[in-house]
Amino acid sequence: QNAEKGYISVSVSESKEIDPNIANITFSIETTDNDSKKAAELNNQISVKVVNAIKQKLSFDEKSVVQTKNFSLSPNYIYKNGVSTLKNYTATNTLYVKTYNIDGISDLIDIAIKNNVTRVTDISFMADNEDKYRQELTSSVVRRAKAQALVIAESLGEEISGVKNVRVSAYQQTSNNTRLYSTKFKFKTK
């Protein structure tokens, strides 16, 4: 009868800071008018103007993206003495811009603001070659985990006969766009 073999559990993690090469920017355009159709039309005029200005600036970068992300039209009410009265309408258009020209972000923001963007609602950065780094770091932690398990087994006068299980997880720390990769192994001993 086979007895349950013992195992060595090794946990190794490694991280690497990756310089981003992609910027994602979200702009919001808000227009208000007493007539809902006019609020929407004015918003569309500004949005088209902003999109064209940004596309002109990004013309050298064919991988970039400029698109409408969301559009909404909402009534605004005034509440007085328990009674609500329609005041006007607000049209909101959200534009999404993805660019590989990180050095030109301030120019894009300037262009958008000069063309009546209401606000910059989000800027985030990422790397398009993240899988390459994930594979490199995973390979590195696997080698380190195996070496560590061998040292432990040899110190105990045991031999490693196989791998019981492996858990690999990779995640991004959003505070500074660092990607962390962690691997855990359980090695069987004879």
C-alpha positions as CSV (number, residue, x, y, z in Angstrom):
1,Q,0.0,0.0,0.0
2,N,1.3,3.4,-0.9
3,A,1.8,5.7,2.0
4,E,1.1,9.4,1.6
5,K,4.4,11.1,0.9
6,G,5.3,14.4,2.6
7,Y,5.7,17.5,0.7
8,I,7.6,20.8,0.7
9,S,5.6,23.9,0.2
10,V,7.5,26.8,-1.4
11,S,6.1,30.3,-2.0
12,V,8.0,32.6,-4.3
13,S,6.9,36.0,-5.6
14,E,8.6,38.5,-7.8
15,S,7.6,41.9,-9.1
16,K,8.8,44.2,-11.9
17,E,7.9,47.8,-12.7
18,I,6.9,48.2,-16.3
19,D,7.1,51.5,-18.0
20,P,3.7,52.1,-19.6
21,N,3.5,52.9,-23.3
22,I,-0.3,53.4,-23.6
23,A,-2.4,56.1,-22.1
24,N,-6.2,55.9,-21.8
25,I,-8.0,59.2,-21.3
26,T,-11.7,59.8,-20.7
27,F,-13.2,63.2,-21.4
28,S,-16.7,64.3,-20.5
29,I,-18.7,66.9,-22.5
30,E,-21.8,68.3,-20.8
31,T,-24.3,70.7,-22.4
32,T,-27.5,72.1,-20.9
33,D,-30.5,73.7,-22.5
34,N,-34.2,74.3,-21.8
35,D,-34.9,72.1,-24.9
36,S,-33.7,68.5,-24.8
37,K,-33.1,68.4,-28.5
38,K,-31.0,71.5,-28.4
39,A,-28.9,70.2,-25.5
40,A,-28.2,67.0,-27.5
41,E,-27.5,68.9,-30.7
42,L,-25.0,71.2,-29.0
43,N,-23.4,68.3,-27.3
44,N,-23.0,66.5,-30.6
45,Q,-21.5,69.6,-32.2
46,I,-18.9,69.9,-29.5
47,S,-18.2,66.2,-29.5
48,V,-17.6,66.1,-33.2
49,K,-15.3,69.1,-33.0
50,V,-13.3,67.5,-30.1
51,V,-13.1,64.1,-31.9
52,N,-11.8,65.7,-35.1
53,A,-9.3,67.9,-33.3
54,I,-7.9,64.9,-31.4
55,K,-7.9,62.7,-34.5
56,Q,-6.0,65.3,-36.3
57,K,-3.4,65.5,-33.5
58,L,-3.1,61.6,-33.5
59,S,-3.0,61.3,-37.3
60,F,0.6,60.0,-37.0
61,D,-0.5,57.2,-34.6
62,E,-2.7,54.7,-36.4
63,K,-3.1,52.4,-33.4
64,S,-4.8,55.1,-31.4
65,V,-8.5,55.1,-30.7
66,V,-11.0,57.9,-30.3
67,Q,-14.6,56.9,-29.7
68,T,-17.8,57.8,-27.9
69,K,-18.1,55.7,-24.8
70,N,-21.4,56.8,-23.3
71,F,-24.1,59.3,-24.1
72,S,-27.0,60.4,-21.8
73,L,-29.7,63.0,-21.7
74,S,-31.2,63.8,-18.3
75,P,-33.9,66.2,-17.1
76,N,-32.9,68.6,-14.3
77,Y,-35.6,69.5,-11.7
78,I,-36.0,72.3,-9.2
79,Y,-37.5,71.2,-5.9
80,K,-39.4,73.9,-4.0
81,N,-42.0,73.4,-1.3
82,G,-42.3,69.7,-2.1
83,V,-43.0,70.3,-5.7
84,S,-40.6,69.4,-8.5
85,T,-40.5,71.6,-11.6
86,L,-38.6,70.8,-14.8
87,K,-35.7,73.3,-15.1
88,N,-33.8,72.1,-18.2
89,Y,-31.9,69.1,-19.8
90,T,-28.3,68.1,-19.6
91,A,-26.7,66.0,-22.3
92,T,-23.5,64.2,-21.4
93,N,-21.1,62.5,-23.8
94,T,-18.1,60.6,-22.7
95,L,-15.2,60.3,-25.1
96,Y,-12.5,57.6,-24.8
97,V,-9.0,58.2,-26.2
98,K,-6.3,55.5,-26.3
99,T,-2.9,56.7,-27.4
100,Y,0.6,55.3,-27.7
101,N,2.1,58.8,-27.5
102,I,2.4,59.2,-23.8
103,D,4.5,62.3,-24.2
104,G,1.7,64.0,-26.0
105,I,-1.0,63.6,-23.3
106,S,-0.8,67.2,-22.2
107,D,-1.3,68.3,-25.8
108,L,-4.4,66.1,-26.1
109,I,-5.8,67.5,-22.9
110,D,-5.1,71.1,-24.1
111,I,-6.8,70.4,-27.4
112,A,-9.8,68.9,-25.7
113,I,-10.2,71.7,-23.3
114,K,-9.8,74.4,-26.0
115,N,-12.6,72.6,-27.9
116,N,-15.0,72.8,-24.9
117,V,-14.6,69.5,-23.1
118,T,-16.2,69.9,-19.7
119,R,-13.7,67.8,-17.8
120,V,-11.0,65.1,-17.9
121,T,-12.6,62.3,-16.0
122,D,-9.9,59.6,-16.1
123,I,-6.3,59.0,-17.1
124,S,-4.8,55.5,-16.8
125,F,-1.6,54.0,-18.2
126,M,-0.8,50.4,-19.3
127,A,1.8,48.4,-21.2
128,D,0.8,46.6,-24.4
129,N,3.5,43.9,-23.9
130,E,2.4,42.8,-20.4
131,D,2.2,39.1,-21.4
132,K,5.9,39.1,-22.2
133,Y,6.8,40.3,-18.7
134,R,4.3,37.9,-17.1
135,Q,6.0,35.0,-18.9
136,E,9.5,36.1,-18.0
137,L,8.6,36.6,-14.4
138,T,6.7,33.3,-14.2
139,S,9.7,31.4,-15.6
140,S,12.0,33.1,-13.1
141,V,9.8,32.3,-10.1
142,V,9.5,28.7,-11.2
143,R,13.3,28.3,-11.3
144,R,13.6,30.0,-8.0
145,A,10.9,27.8,-6.3
146,K,12.5,24.6,-7.7
147,A,15.9,25.6,-6.4
148,Q,14.5,26.5,-3.0
149,A,12.7,23.2,-2.8
150,L,15.8,21.3,-3.7
151,V,17.9,23.0,-1.0
152,I,15.2,22.2,1.6
153,A,15.0,18.6,0.5
154,E,18.7,18.1,0.5
155,S,19.0,19.7,3.9
156,L,16.5,17.1,5.2
157,G,18.2,14.2,3.4
158,E,15.3,13.8,1.1
159,E,14.8,13.8,-2.6
160,I,12.1,15.5,-4.6
161,S,10.0,13.0,-6.6
162,G,7.6,15.4,-8.3
163,V,5.3,18.4,-8.1
164,K,2.1,18.0,-6.1
165,N,0.5,21.2,-7.2
166,V,1.4,24.6,-8.6
167,R,-0.5,27.9,-8.3
168,V,0.5,30.9,-10.4
169,S,-1.2,34.2,-10.0
170,A,-0.4,37.5,-11.7
171,Y,-2.0,40.8,-10.8
172,Q,-1.5,44.5,-11.3
173,Q,-1.0,47.0,-8.5
174,T,-2.9,50.0,-9.9
175,S,-1.3,52.6,-7.7
176,N,1.9,52.6,-9.8
177,N,1.1,50.2,-12.6
178,T,3.5,47.6,-11.2
179,R,2.6,44.1,-12.2
180,L,3.3,41.5,-9.6
181,Y,3.6,37.8,-10.4
182,S,3.4,35.1,-7.7
183,T,3.9,31.4,-7.9
184,K,3.4,28.7,-5.2
185,F,4.6,25.1,-5.5
186,K,4.2,22.0,-3.4
187,F,7.0,19.4,-4.1
188,K,6.6,15.8,-3.2
189,T,9.5,14.2,-1.3
190,K,10.5,10.5,-1.2
